[in-house]
């Protein structure tokens, strides 16, 4: 059974010089509970794919005819905005690349977590706050009840990313899209955040589409990898097969570019 089915997706951005195709005829699926990596260099179309799924593309972006994005059997591209808003946060969560930009700078972090519950039907604000505090504790935010009142700028990068995880996972969605969730963090915090994401995924059975350029992260966390180059999907394979027998020259180049510890002569 497929939870997310992306078919023949095409995304183009228009400007004064014409049209630039960011995603070109991309098709893939994600099964319930599966952790899938979307891999490629910057500019390969990974984030545009994620934003198309979420219905958050910029105003000058256009999804091409023949594209379809089906989630739990419904085509997201044909849903009214009201229905999309109902799905975001409740059935699909997203962890953005830079939490400092994604969090509202004039809203306390705990209120931003609680807002997810309120928007999706929790009428008791005290209960929404208690759920938010519990989730902030679960994602490892120190002294969560006190940090609930913190402003985003008062938290470290790793703490802000934990808040983003709390927002994305509060309602136990069926799918979480994580767009380079650790790229702005130091190596130690990266490992902590990824481990936390995997723990929460195992607990809830949430499927994860992990967007990354780090093949080391893919090897440690994912069961399948999708490789994008210049807007096109060039390889779709189980992670073991991808690392041991890559089929596309671009995938082989990516693997060859991975840093390695070589024994000296």
MOZI-V852198 format. One record per run of one state. SS is the DSSP state (hx for helix, st for strand, lp for the rest). FROM is the first residue (numbers start at 1). LEN is the number of residues. If there is no record, write none. Layout:
SS/FROM/LEN
SS/FROM/LEN
This chain:
lp/1/1
st/2/14
lp/16/2
st/18/14
lp/32/3
st/35/5
lp/40/6
hx/46/9
lp/55/6
st/61/3
lp/64/4
st/68/4
lp/72/2
st/74/2
hx/76/3
lp/79/2
hx/81/7
st/88/1
lp/89/3
st/92/4
lp/96/3
hx/99/4
lp/103/6
hx/109/11
lp/120/5
hx/125/14
lp/139/5
hx/144/4
lp/148/4
hx/152/3
lp/155/2
hx/157/13
lp/170/5
st/175/5
lp/180/7
hx/187/18
lp/205/2
st/207/6
lp/213/2
hx/215/7
lp/222/2
st/224/6
lp/230/2
st/232/7
hx/239/6
lp/245/4
hx/249/8
lp/257/9
